[in-house]
Amino acid sequence: MDIQAKIEELVSKIKADPAIAAQFAQEPVKTLEGLLGINLPDDQIHALINGIKAKLTLDQAGDMLGNLKKLF
């Protein structure tokens, strides 16, 4: 499994659906296992969660910087 591609796919799904985003914020393990359709070992699922959270944070920071650029 290409982890980076899977993170990108999951981030897209989370960003596209506010209900999934809310569920991910509350129960990230359960949400990802539901989206993936498989039960991963704890170390793998937590690595995915950390990657997704990092990507979401980067995307949000990029969006804010883009908005600042529009002001000038």
Secondary structure, 3 states (H helix, E strand, C coil): CCHHHHHHHHHHHHHHCHHHHHHHHHCHHHHHHHHHCCCCCHHHHHHHHHHHHHHHHHHHHHHHHHHHHHHC
